[in-house]
């Protein structure tokens, strides 16, 4: 049963153009081809990248965030309450007015106290600035290194080198899938999940079918814009306004040129039209092109978000939020607002006391 499924899965007509078989991809004295069995190397490579990421975020990311002025907001933890915690986890993190009244009666608290508890509890779910910065720092380091290495092997096609680089990229995307539940979640979380699965599938298919060269071009066109994106994120977290706005403009330009101009011209045109001048259509032709179109649809979606951010830059004069999650919750916690209000109230109270004291001194006979 399993042997039959295995043979059916690897039928040449699914993976290779008509007229080609797996025997055509056997190594010769002068040429080394990629083989599906090489993909097993992705398993250890993925875990190596996870270890490197863990170390780089703590050894490089956190110290660099402090050096660049990133500060985590002070947050007050919600008082443990089983009833409210159960509602928070199973029903709604932002209860409606009727729910607030019901919970208040259950817990013998005021509605205001229930609202305060849920604000504090939601804030505990929000990632810290230092975590965001460290995560972006790791991705910036990887994309920068990978892009430079990939650019070298792309224009100097040393066969084993480009295969290893390709497997490293695949391992990176596998690592992103494994850490989805731990990474910072943004408003485009679902789109990112789709992107990661599409990327992994395309890399697996292109490596197995020996479409590594066109696959490498796809990776390079996406990696170069990701470098600027992660750099822009880090600058947003540091509040360096001029550098942040400049980096955002550079990122928007690189994203537009690479993903919306070069990607359709150099990749989609090749896979849709140029491919047919040398080969006949087969299952892999439709499969790969559908996934590439999904990728291009995601690029269009993200560029729409970038345009919204650019409009905010023109209207407000600055970029305020994360480039790829402009609707992300603000990091300024509700507790900080309350603390500022309380502090302001105390200052006003002190001023009133001071005024009354001065009035008392003026009224005292000893002052005349």
N, C-alpha and C positions, 0 to 999 in steps of 0.2 A: 504493500500500500504506500508506504513512505517512499520507496524507491520509484514507484510510478509517478508520484507527485513531484519528486525531485527531477526526474527526467522531463516531465511535462513543463515544469517551471523554466528549465534551462534549454528549451527547444530553440534552435538557432533562428527560426523564423520570427520569434518574438523580439529578439535582441539585435539581430543583424539584418542588413539589407538582403534582398533576394540574390542568390548566387554566391553567398558567403556562408561559411561554416566556422565552427570553433577551431577547426584545424588551420584555418587561415591566420589565426592569432597565436599560433605557436611560435616561440622564440627561435630566431635564427642566429647565425654567427655575428651578424652586424646589427640586428634589430631586437630590442626587448619590448614586448607588449605587456600591457596591464592584464592581470588575470583576476577573476572573481575571488580566488582563494586568498589573494593579497588583502582583501577586506577584513580578514580575521585580525590583522594587525591593528585595526581600529579599536578593538576592545582594550588592550593595554594602553594604547595612546590616549584614549579618552580619560582613563583614570590618572594617567600621568599629568594631563592638562588640569584635571580637577585639583590635584595636589599642588601644582604650580600656581593655580589661581588662588587657592587658600593661602599659600605663602605670600604671593605678591600683594594680595589685598591687605594683609596685616603688616608685612615688612615694608611695602612701598606705599600702598594706598592710604592707610591711616596716618602715618607720619606726614605724608605729603599734604593730606587734607588739613591737618593742623597747621603746617607751615604756610599754607595758602589762605588761612583764615576761616576755614569752615568750622562752624560751631553748631553743635546739636542743641535744639531748643530744650528748655527745662520743662518736664512734663510731670504732672501729678497723677499718680496711679489711682485707679478707681478702687474704692473700698470693696473688699470681697462681699459678694451678695449672690447666693445660689439662684434665687428667683430671677434677678436681672441678668445674670450671666447666661442662664438657660434661654431666656428670651433673645438675648444678643446673639447667641450661637445658632439657634434653631429657627428663629422667626424673622427678626428685622433688626438691623443695626441702627436704624433711624425710626423709632416708633412714632406712629401717628398720635393725634391729640387724644383720641379715645383710649388707645393703648396706654398712654402716659397716665391717664386718670385711673385706669384699672390697676396698673402696676403700683401706682402711688398708694391706693387703698390696700393692696396686698402686702406691701412692705412697710406700711405705716409711715410713709414719707410724703413730703410735699411734691407737687408736680415739678417745681423748680429743682428740687434735689434729684429727682429722677432724670431730668434733662441734663443736669450737671454730671451725673454718673455716666450717662451714655456718651456725653462729649469726651469725658476723660477716657472711657473705655475705647472709643474709636481712635483717639489719639495714640493709645498704646499699640494699635494695629499699624499705624503709619511708620514706614521705615525712617530711620534717622538719616540726617544729611551725610554723616560720615560713611554710612553704609552705601548710600547712593554714589557718593564720590568714589569710594574704593571699587565698587563694581564697574563704574565707567572707566576708572583708571586701568583696571585689568583688561577690559575690552580694547581700550585705546592702545595699550602695549601690544596686545595680540594682533590687532588689525594692522598696526604700523609695521611690526616685524614680518607678519605674513605677507603683506602687500609688497614689501621690498624684496623678500625672498621669491615670491611668486613672479614679480616683474623680471627678476634676473633669470629664472629658469624658463620663463615664457619666451624671452628673446634669445636665450642660450639653451636650446632644447636638449639638455643632457637627460636622456630618457629616465634613468632611475631617479634622478633628483626631482623631476616634475611629478613623478608618481608618488614619491614620499610626501611632497608638498601637498598634493591632492588629498592623500590620506589624512594628513594633519588637519586640513580644512574640514574634512568629514568628521574627524574626531572632535573638533571644536563645536560643531553643530550638535553632535550627539551629547556633548557635555552641557550645552545650553538646554537641551530637552530634559536631561536628568536633573537640572537645578531649577526648573521652572517654578516649582512650589516654594523655593527659597529665595529666588531673585525678586527684585523690586517689581511689583505689579503696577502697570500703568493702564490707561484707558484703552490703549490699543493692544491689550493682552491677547485677545482672540486672534487678531491679525498676525501678531508675532508668532503664535503657536502654529498657525497655518503656514507662515513663511518658513519656519524651521523644518516642518515636515516636508514641505515642497523642496527645500534646499537639500535635505538629506536624500530624498528620493531621486532627485536629479543627479546628485553626485554619485549615488550608487549605480544608477543606470548608465550614466556616461562613462564611468570607469570600467564597468563590466563590458560595455559595447565598444570601447576604444574611441570614445568621443572626448578624450581628455583635453585636447587643444581648445575646442570651442567651450568646454566646461570651465577651463582655466580662465578664459576671457570673461565669462559670466562672473566668476568669483572676483576677479580683479576689478571689474567695473563696479561691483557692489562694495568691496572692501575699502576702496579709496574714499568713497563718501562716508562710510562708517567711521573712518579715522577722524574726519572733521566733526561728525556728529557727536562722538564721545568726548572730543576735546571741548566742544561747545557746552555739553552737559556739565563737565567739570567746572568750566568758567561760570556757568549759571549758579552752581552751588557756592562758588567763592564770592559772588557778588561783585566781580570785577567788571564793571559796566562796559567800559570802552572795549576791552579785549573780548568780552562776551558778545557784544553786538557785531564786532568785526568778524569774529569766528562764525557767527550765525550766517552772516551774508556770504562768507566763503563756502560754508556748508551748503547753503541753498543753491549757489551757483554750480558747485561740483555735483550735487545730487541731480540737478536738472540736466546738466551736460552728459553725465555718465549714464544715468538710468532712463532718461526720457528722450535722449537724442542718440547717443552711441549704442546703447543696448538694442533699440529697435533696428538701427542701421547695420550694426556689425554682427549682431547675434540673431535676431528674429528674421531678418532678411536672408541670412545664410541658412538657417534651419528650415525655413519655409520654402524658399525659392531656389537658392543656389544648390542646395542639397539635391534637388530633383534633376539637375543637369547631369549628375554623375550616378545617381542611384535611383532605384524604384522605391515606391512607398511601401512601408511595412508597419506592423503594429507599433514598434518603437518610435516611428516618425510621428504618429498621432499622439502617442503617450507623452513624449518629450515636449512637443509643441503646446499641448494643452497645459502642461505644468509651467512652461515658460510664459504663457499668456496669463496664468494665475499670478505668477511672479510680477509681471508687468502691471497687472491690475492693482496689486498691493503697492507697487511703486507710485502709481497714479494716486491712490488713496493717501499715501504718506505725503506726497507732494502737495495735495490739497491742504493737509494740516500745516505744512510749511508755509504755504501762501497765507493762511490765516494768521500764522505767527508773524509773517512779514508785514501784513496789514496792521497788526498790533504794534509792530516796531515803528511804522510810519505814523500811527496815530498817537501812541503813548511815548514814543521817543526811546524805547528800550524793550529788550526781550525779558519778560518776567518769569516765564515758566520753561519747563523742559521741552526741548524741541519736538520730540516724538510723542509727547503726552501733554499737550497744552491745556487739557481739561483735568489734569491730575489735581488731587486735593492739595490745598495749600499746606505747607509745612508749618506755618505759624499756628500753633495749637490754640484751642479755645481757652485753655487754662492760662496761657500767657496773656491773653486779652483780659481775662478776669483779674489776673494779678496786677496788670497795669491799671485797670480801673480801680482796684482796691488801693493801690499805691497812690493813685491820683486823689482818691477820696481821703486817704490819710493826710496827704499834703494839704488838701483844702481844709481838713479839720484842724491841722496844726496851725494853718494861717488864721483860722477863725479864733483859735485859742490865743494866738499871739496878739491879734487885734483886740480881743477882750482884755488881755493882760495890759496892753498899752493904754486902753481906755481906763482901766482901774488905776494905773499909775498916775494918769493925768488927773483923775478925780481925787487922788489921795492928797491930804493937806501937807504932807511931808514934801510934796513936789513943788509947792509954791514958795 
